[in-house]
Amino acid sequence: MCRHKLAEIMGRIAYHTFAIQLPDYTTVLNLDRELLAWRDALPPFFTMDNPDTSLDKDHPYLFVQRHLLACEWYYTRITLNRYITSHYKKGNADL
């Protein structure tokens, strides 16, 4: 279920960030809030900072799944926020 929700957010981000016209800053902030809320709602054994690893011994796949979720989340967040970087790179300071 965690990946499904992340995939929904990724779809919305792809829709906005891979369009011909870049999204406005408000849209970027709203999507970023969705990503942060998703991360904060993860169960303890999937959290990215200090996860509960007590189940890893009996369920070794949790280690891999935890890292895959983190990679997908970071990739998605970088993709979303590249808008800010590209905007500043062009010399625009008025986000």
C-alpha positions as CSV (number, residue, x, y, z in Angstrom):
1,M,0.0,0.0,0.0
2,C,2.9,2.4,0.7
3,R,4.2,2.1,-2.9
4,H,0.7,2.5,-4.4
5,K,0.2,5.9,-2.6
6,L,3.7,7.0,-3.6
7,A,3.0,6.0,-7.2
8,E,-0.1,8.2,-7.2
9,I,1.9,11.1,-6.0
10,M,4.7,10.3,-8.5
11,G,2.0,10.4,-11.3
12,R,0.9,13.8,-10.3
13,I,4.5,15.1,-10.1
14,A,5.3,13.6,-13.6
15,Y,2.2,15.3,-15.0
16,H,3.4,18.7,-13.8
17,T,7.2,18.4,-14.1
18,F,7.3,16.8,-17.6
19,A,4.9,19.1,-19.2
20,I,5.9,21.7,-21.7
21,Q,5.4,24.5,-19.2
22,L,6.9,24.1,-15.8
23,P,4.5,24.2,-12.8
24,D,4.1,27.3,-10.7
25,Y,5.8,27.4,-7.4
26,T,2.6,26.9,-5.4
27,T,2.0,23.6,-7.2
28,V,5.6,22.5,-6.5
29,L,5.1,23.3,-2.8
30,N,1.8,21.5,-2.6
31,L,3.3,18.4,-4.2
32,D,6.3,18.5,-2.0
33,R,3.9,18.7,1.0
34,E,2.3,15.5,-0.3
35,L,5.6,13.8,-0.5
36,L,6.6,14.8,3.1
37,A,3.2,13.7,4.4
38,W,3.6,10.3,2.7
39,R,7.1,9.9,4.3
40,D,5.8,10.9,7.7
41,A,3.0,8.4,7.5
42,L,5.2,5.4,6.9
43,P,5.0,2.6,9.4
44,P,8.0,2.5,11.8
45,F,9.8,-0.3,10.0
46,F,9.8,1.7,6.7
47,T,10.8,5.1,8.1
48,M,13.9,6.6,6.5
49,D,15.4,8.0,9.7
50,N,16.1,5.5,12.5
51,P,13.7,2.8,11.3
52,D,12.5,0.0,13.6
53,T,14.7,-2.9,12.5
54,S,13.4,-5.3,15.1
55,L,11.5,-7.2,12.4
56,D,14.4,-7.4,9.9
57,K,15.7,-10.7,11.3
58,D,12.5,-12.6,10.7
59,H,11.5,-10.6,7.6
60,P,14.8,-9.9,5.7
61,Y,12.9,-8.4,2.7
62,L,12.0,-5.4,4.9
63,F,15.6,-4.1,4.6
64,V,15.4,-4.1,0.8
65,Q,11.8,-2.7,0.6
66,R,12.8,0.1,3.0
67,H,15.7,1.1,0.8
68,L,13.7,0.9,-2.4
69,L,11.0,3.2,-0.9
70,A,13.7,5.6,0.2
71,C,15.3,5.6,-3.3
72,E,11.9,6.2,-5.0
73,W,11.0,9.0,-2.6
74,Y,14.3,10.8,-3.0
75,Y,14.3,10.4,-6.8
76,T,10.7,11.8,-6.9
77,R,11.6,14.7,-4.6
78,I,14.6,15.6,-6.7
79,T,12.6,15.4,-9.8
80,L,10.0,17.7,-8.4
81,N,12.4,20.3,-7.0
82,R,14.6,20.5,-10.0
83,Y,12.1,23.2,-11.0
84,I,13.6,25.5,-8.4
85,T,17.2,24.7,-9.5
86,S,16.5,25.3,-13.2
87,H,14.6,28.5,-12.4
88,Y,17.5,30.0,-10.4
89,K,20.0,28.8,-12.9
90,K,18.4,30.9,-15.5
91,G,18.8,34.0,-13.3
92,N,15.1,34.2,-12.2
93,A,14.8,35.1,-8.5
94,D,11.1,35.7,-8.6
95,L,9.6,32.3,-7.7
